[in-house]
Amino acid sequence: MLRGIHVPLVTPFTSAGEVALDAIEKLAHQVLDDSAAGLVALGTTGEVAALDPDERAGVIEVCARVCAQRRALLTVGVTGNDTHSTAQALRSLPEGVGAALVTVPYFLRPGERGVIAHFEALAEETPVPLVIYHIPYRTGQAVGAATLRRLGAHPMVAGVKYAAGGIDQDAVDLLADLPDGFEVVGGDDAFISPLLALGAAGGILASAHLRTREFVELADAWQAGDAGRARELGHRLARLSAALFAAPNPTVIKGVLHAQGLIPTPDVRLPLVPAGTEAVSQARLVAVHPGQ
């Protein structure tokens, strides 16, 4: 269910500071027009922590409507560092959500036994399949291949968004022996090509707001065994990702989308601040000429 490129949508804001739901809908249709396999709502790229409950509900409603029309997978980010509130959030997901992207408990550092207990408890209560979000440089909690393999054996755990900051030994070990029905998707944009080469099913990539078709072609090329084409695309798109992450995500992406007329403002909510002009200009240049 996770195969292909899934785009974690930004949350555009109007000049009055409100969520621009119409712009979200247009972005959603655009990336699906460009062959994205699905959308991710309320991820880190969507500034979920800065949205109030009504705003979050509005974003999900728009994305669910678009995904229903387009028969695409909608994954919704569910963040929490305690099991009880995370389970409540999962049970509250509305109709139309196809999967939940659930972060490994952050800050508490519960150890891998705690991570196993957390996700096994959630898997017994969730109404939709879970995608574990493994991002240790944000959570402070390492999770090894053996732990992910054990969790992946549960029928309600569909996969893992793997964002360890590179290709580590656990990624290699995990992809060499995956449980049936459990998929790995890349979450570090600059490293998506080598992860796909190792057997990842796809990616959840903020960079794929731009040049979506080429990210899809990259995934297709590795899955088809066309290593030459995949390497060429991978190098080019890694340069784009580096430019888009030159300042905290999603500030540069929003700056480029605004410059292209796709969202009404480049605004982000504190504690994020807008990307500088130079970073946005460089990213725009690379987006137009990714080979340079």
C-alpha positions in Angstrom: 0.0 0.0 0.0 3.0 2.3 0.4 4.6 1.8 -2.9 5.5 4.9 -4.8 6.0 8.6 -3.9 3.8 10.1 -1.3 3.9 13.9 -0.8 3.6 15.3 2.8 1.8 18.5 2.0 2.7 21.9 3.3 0.0 23.9 5.0 -0.3 27.3 3.2 -1.4 30.4 5.0 -3.3 33.4 3.8 -2.0 37.0 4.3 -4.4 37.1 7.3 -2.6 34.0 8.8 -5.5 31.5 8.2 -5.1 28.1 6.7 -5.5 28.4 2.9 -7.7 25.3 2.3 -8.2 26.1 -1.4 -4.5 26.2 -1.9 -4.1 22.8 -0.2 -6.7 21.3 -2.5 -4.9 22.7 -5.6 -1.5 21.4 -4.4 -3.1 18.0 -3.7 -4.5 17.7 -7.1 -1.3 18.9 -8.8 0.9 16.3 -7.2 -1.6 13.5 -7.9 -1.8 14.7 -11.5 2.0 14.3 -11.6 1.6 10.6 -10.5 2.2 10.8 -6.8 0.8 7.6 -5.1 -0.7 9.4 -2.2 -0.7 12.4 0.2 0.4 12.8 3.8 -1.5 15.3 5.8 -0.4 16.8 9.1 3.2 15.8 8.9 6.2 17.8 10.1 6.2 19.5 6.6 2.6 20.5 7.3 3.6 22.3 10.5 1.1 20.2 12.4 2.4 21.4 15.8 1.4 24.9 14.9 -2.2 24.1 13.9 -5.2 24.1 16.2 -7.7 21.2 16.3 -10.1 22.9 13.9 -7.4 23.7 11.4 -6.1 20.1 11.5 -9.7 18.8 10.9 -10.0 21.2 7.9 -6.8 19.9 6.4 -7.8 16.3 6.8 -11.2 17.0 5.3 -9.8 18.6 2.2 -7.1 15.9 1.7 -9.6 13.1 2.3 -12.0 14.5 -0.3 -9.3 14.8 -2.9 -7.9 11.3 -2.2 -11.4 9.8 -2.5 -11.9 11.5 -5.8 -8.5 10.4 -7.1 -8.5 6.9 -5.4 -5.2 7.8 -3.7 -3.9 6.8 -0.3 -4.3 9.4 2.4 -1.9 9.0 5.3 -2.4 11.3 8.4 0.4 12.1 10.8 -0.4 11.2 14.4 2.1 12.6 16.9 2.4 11.9 20.6 4.9 10.6 23.1 2.5 8.7 25.3 0.5 5.7 24.3 -2.9 6.7 25.7 -3.3 10.0 23.9 -1.8 8.6 20.7 -4.4 5.8 20.8 -7.2 8.3 21.3 -6.0 10.3 18.3 -6.0 7.2 16.2 -9.5 6.2 17.2 -10.6 9.8 16.3 -9.4 9.6 12.7 -12.3 10.4 10.3 -13.5 8.3 7.4 -11.3 8.5 4.4 -8.0 8.2 6.1 -6.1 5.1 4.8 -3.1 5.0 7.1 -1.5 6.8 10.1 2.1 7.9 10.3 3.0 7.5 13.9 6.2 8.9 15.3 8.4 6.8 17.6 7.8 8.3 21.1 10.0 11.4 21.3 12.0 13.0 24.1 11.2 10.3 26.7 13.6 7.8 25.1 11.6 4.8 26.4 14.1 2.2 25.0 13.4 -0.3 22.4 11.3 -2.5 24.7 9.1 0.6 25.4 8.9 1.3 21.6 7.7 -2.3 21.0 5.1 -2.1 23.8 3.9 1.3 22.5 3.3 0.2 18.9 1.9 -3.2 19.8 -0.7 -1.4 22.0 -1.5 1.0 19.3 -1.8 -1.8 16.7 -4.5 -3.4 18.8 -6.6 -0.2 18.8 -6.0 1.6 15.5 -8.7 1.6 12.9 -6.2 2.0 10.1 -2.8 0.5 9.3 0.2 2.1 11.1 3.3 3.5 9.5 6.1 3.8 12.1 8.0 7.1 11.7 11.6 6.3 12.6 13.5 9.6 12.8 16.0 9.3 15.7 17.7 12.7 15.2 14.4 14.2 16.2 13.0 11.7 18.7 16.3 10.8 20.5 15.3 7.1 20.4 17.2 4.6 18.3 15.2 1.7 16.8 17.1 -1.2 15.4 16.2 -3.5 12.5 15.2 -6.4 14.8 12.7 -4.1 16.6 11.2 -2.9 13.3 11.1 -6.4 12.0 9.2 -7.6 15.1 6.7 -4.7 14.9 6.3 -5.3 11.1 5.0 -8.8 11.7 1.8 -7.3 13.2 -0.9 -7.2 10.6 -1.8 -3.6 11.5 1.7 -2.3 11.0 2.1 -1.6 7.3 5.6 -0.2 7.2 8.2 2.3 8.4 9.1 5.8 7.2 12.9 5.4 7.6 14.7 8.7 8.2 17.9 7.9 10.1 19.9 10.7 8.5 21.5 8.4 6.0 21.9 4.8 5.0 22.9 2.9 8.2 23.5 -0.7 8.9 20.0 -1.2 10.3 18.5 0.0 7.0 20.6 -2.5 5.1 19.7 -5.3 7.6 16.0 -4.5 7.6 15.7 -4.3 3.8 17.5 -7.6 3.5 14.7 -9.5 5.4 11.4 -7.8 5.5 8.3 -9.3 7.1 5.5 -10.1 4.7 3.3 -7.1 4.0 5.7 -4.7 5.7 7.3 -1.9 3.5 10.1 0.6 4.0 9.6 4.1 2.6 12.4 6.7 2.6 12.0 9.9 4.6 15.4 11.5 4.1 14.9 13.2 0.7 18.6 13.4 -0.2 19.1 9.6 0.4 16.0 8.3 -1.3 17.8 6.9 -4.4 20.2 4.6 -2.5 17.4 3.5 -0.2 15.3 2.6 -3.2 18.3 0.8 -4.7 18.3 -1.4 -1.5 14.7 -2.3 -2.0 12.5 0.4 -0.4 9.0 0.6 -1.7 8.9 4.3 -2.2 9.3 7.6 -0.2 7.4 10.2 1.8 9.3 13.2 0.4 8.7 16.9 1.0 11.0 17.7 -2.0 8.4 16.0 -4.2 6.2 19.1 -4.1 8.5 20.0 -7.0 9.4 17.8 -9.9 7.0 15.2 -8.7 7.1 13.2 -11.9 10.8 12.8 -11.7 10.7 11.5 -8.2 8.1 9.0 -9.3 10.3 8.1 -12.3 13.2 7.6 -9.9 11.2 5.1 -7.9 9.9 3.3 -11.0 13.4 3.1 -12.5 14.9 1.4 -9.4 11.9 -1.0 -9.2 12.3 -1.8 -12.9 16.1 -2.5 -12.5 17.1 0.5 -14.7 20.1 1.4 -12.6 21.5 3.8 -15.2 18.4 6.0 -15.4 17.9 5.7 -11.6 21.4 6.9 -10.8 21.1 9.9 -13.2 17.8 11.0 -11.7 18.9 10.3 -8.1 22.0 12.6 -8.4 19.9 15.4 -9.9 17.1 15.1 -7.4 19.5 14.9 -4.4 20.8 18.3 -5.5 17.3 19.7 -5.5 16.6 18.2 -2.0 19.8 19.7 -0.6 18.7 23.2 -1.9 15.2 22.7 -0.5 16.5 21.8 3.0 19.1 24.6 3.1 16.9 26.2 5.8 14.5 24.5 8.2 11.7 22.5 6.4 9.3 23.6 5.0 10.5 27.2 4.8 12.4 27.0 1.5 9.7 24.8 -0.1 7.0 27.3 0.8 9.2 30.1 -0.6 9.5 28.4 -3.9 5.8 27.4 -4.1 4.9 31.0 -3.4 7.3 32.3 -6.0 5.6 29.9 -8.5 2.2 31.3 -7.6 1.0 28.0 -6.1 0.4 29.2 -2.5 -0.8 32.7 -1.4 2.2 33.5 0.9 5.5 31.9 1.9 4.5 32.3 5.6 5.3 29.8 8.3 4.3 29.9 12.0 6.7 30.6 14.9 9.1 29.3 16.0 9.8 28.8 12.2 10.7 31.9 10.3 10.6 32.3 6.5 13.6 31.3 4.5 16.0 33.9 3.3 15.8 35.3 -0.3 19.1 33.7 -1.3 18.0 30.2 -0.2 14.7 30.5 -2.0 16.4 31.9 -5.2 19.0 29.1 -5.2 16.3 26.4 -4.8 14.2 27.9 -7.6 17.3 27.8 -9.8 18.0 24.2 -9.0 14.3 23.3 -9.4 14.3 24.7 -13.0 17.8 23.4 -13.8 18.4 20.4 -11.5 21.4 19.2 -13.5 23.4 22.4 -12.7 
